[in-house]
Amino acid sequence: MIYRGDIHIILMQDSDLLVRRIREGTVIDHIDGGKGLRVLDALGIDGRDGDLITIALNVPSGKYKKKDIIKVENRFLKEDDTNKLAVIAPTATVNIIKNFKLIEKRRVSLPNEIDRIFRCSNLECITNSTEHIESIMDVIDKEALVLKCRYCGRILDVNKLKYY
């Protein structure tokens, strides 16, 4: 990515794509190529609130082969959002922008446990009963993204997790 004044230019093969800076909001960068739409779904970002959303998918990257970038105006990620992001896109960075300036840069990292974000895929798990017990997933392996339900002990496939 090249920065020129007020314009970010994302190089894409033979043509340049111009993407304007955002005044207030979040830029999620270094998302694994092709996972940007999944990130939007997990974060519940669909554009219905009227805020500007910019998405660049499979952009060439010097550090990785390809990456996705998401810019969302007037939205700032909460801790639960960052935990969802850590499971889907563990190499991502979160940039908080205020008044066109970067005020905070966070590297995403998996916590040791993830509370109240995902549903256990075991339909017999007590967290899927009428007792309204919120799920807790223990992170068994941060590199391989292995999660385990604390209640039923099921090892969970991160690609098949459902969000609350």
C-alpha positions in Angstrom: 0.0 0.0 0.0 1.3 3.5 -0.9 0.2 6.6 1.0 0.0 9.9 -1.0 -1.4 12.8 0.9 -5.0 12.2 1.6 -5.3 9.2 -0.7 -4.4 5.6 0.0 -3.5 3.7 -3.2 -3.8 0.0 -3.1 -1.8 -1.5 -6.0 -3.8 -4.2 -7.8 -1.9 -5.8 -10.8 -2.0 -3.3 -13.7 -4.4 -0.7 -12.2 -4.6 1.5 -9.2 -7.6 1.5 -6.9 -8.1 4.7 -5.0 -9.5 4.5 -1.5 -10.0 7.6 0.5 -9.0 8.0 4.2 -11.6 7.8 6.9 -12.3 10.6 9.4 -13.4 8.4 12.3 -13.6 4.6 12.5 -11.6 1.4 12.2 -9.3 0.0 9.6 -8.7 -3.7 9.8 -5.6 -4.6 7.8 -3.6 -7.8 7.2 -6.6 -10.0 7.1 -5.8 -13.3 5.4 -6.6 -13.1 1.7 -10.2 -14.0 1.0 -11.5 -13.9 4.6 -12.7 -10.2 4.6 -16.3 -11.1 4.0 -16.3 -13.6 6.8 -14.9 -10.9 9.1 -17.7 -8.6 8.1 -20.3 -11.3 8.8 -18.7 -12.1 12.2 -18.7 -8.5 13.2 -22.2 -7.9 12.0 -21.2 -5.2 9.6 -23.6 -5.1 6.6 -23.9 -1.5 5.7 -27.5 -1.1 6.8 -26.5 1.5 9.4 -25.5 3.8 6.5 -21.9 4.2 7.4 -19.3 3.9 4.7 -17.6 0.6 4.4 -14.6 0.0 2.1 -13.5 -3.6 1.4 -10.4 -4.6 -0.6 -10.2 -8.4 -1.2 -7.1 -10.3 -2.3 -4.8 -7.2 -2.4 -1.1 -8.0 -3.1 0.9 -7.8 0.1 4.7 -7.7 0.6 4.4 -9.6 3.9 1.8 -12.2 2.8 0.8 -13.3 -0.7 -2.5 -11.6 -0.5 -4.5 -9.8 2.2 -7.9 -8.2 2.7 -8.5 -4.7 4.1 -11.7 -3.4 5.7 -12.4 0.3 6.5 -15.5 1.1 8.5 -16.4 4.7 9.3 -17.9 5.6 12.7 -17.4 2.2 14.2 -14.8 1.2 16.8 -14.2 -2.5 17.6 -14.9 -3.7 21.1 -13.1 -6.5 22.9 -15.5 -9.1 21.8 -15.1 -7.9 18.2 -11.4 -8.2 18.5 -11.7 -11.8 19.9 -13.9 -12.8 16.9 -11.3 -11.3 14.6 -8.5 -13.2 16.3 -10.2 -16.5 15.5 -10.9 -15.7 11.9 -7.9 -13.6 11.0 -5.1 -14.0 13.6 -2.6 -11.9 11.5 -4.9 -8.9 11.4 -4.1 -5.5 12.8 -6.8 -3.0 14.0 -6.2 0.7 13.5 -8.4 3.2 15.3 -8.7 6.5 13.4 -9.9 9.8 14.9 -9.9 13.0 13.0 -8.0 11.3 10.1 -5.2 10.3 12.4 -4.1 6.9 13.7 -4.6 7.0 17.5 -4.3 3.3 18.3 -2.8 0.3 16.5 -3.6 -3.2 17.9 -2.2 -6.5 16.9 -4.9 -9.2 17.2 -4.1 -12.1 19.5 -6.1 -14.9 20.8 -6.9 -14.8 24.5 -6.7 -18.1 26.5 -10.4 -18.3 26.6 -13.3 -16.8 24.6 -16.5 -16.0 26.4 -20.0 -15.4 24.9 -18.9 -15.1 21.3 -19.4 -18.5 19.7 -22.0 -21.2 20.2 -20.8 -24.7 20.7 -21.4 -26.9 17.7 -22.5 -29.8 19.9 -26.3 -29.5 19.9 -26.4 -31.6 23.2 -24.1 -29.1 25.0 -25.8 -27.3 27.9 -24.9 -24.0 26.3 -27.5 -24.9 23.6 -30.2 -25.7 26.1 -33.0 -23.5 27.4 -30.9 -22.8 30.5 -29.2 -19.8 28.9 -25.7 -20.7 29.9 -23.2 -18.7 27.9 -20.4 -20.6 26.2 -16.8 -20.5 27.1 -14.2 -21.8 24.7 -10.7 -22.6 25.9 -8.0 -21.9 23.4 -6.0 -25.2 23.3 -3.6 -24.3 20.4 -3.2 -20.7 19.3 -1.1 -21.5 16.2 -3.5 -24.2 14.9 -6.6 -22.3 16.1 -7.9 -25.2 18.2 -10.8 -24.4 20.6 -12.5 -26.6 23.1 -15.9 -26.1 24.7 -15.4 -25.8 28.5 -18.8 -27.5 29.2 -19.0 -30.5 26.9 -15.3 -30.8 26.0 -15.9 -30.9 22.2 -13.0 -29.8 20.0 -14.4 -27.1 17.7 -13.7 -26.4 14.1 -13.2 -22.6 13.9 -14.5 -22.5 10.3 -17.9 -23.8 11.5 -18.5 -21.7 14.6 -21.8 -19.8 14.9 -21.9 -16.4 16.5 -24.3 -15.3 19.2 
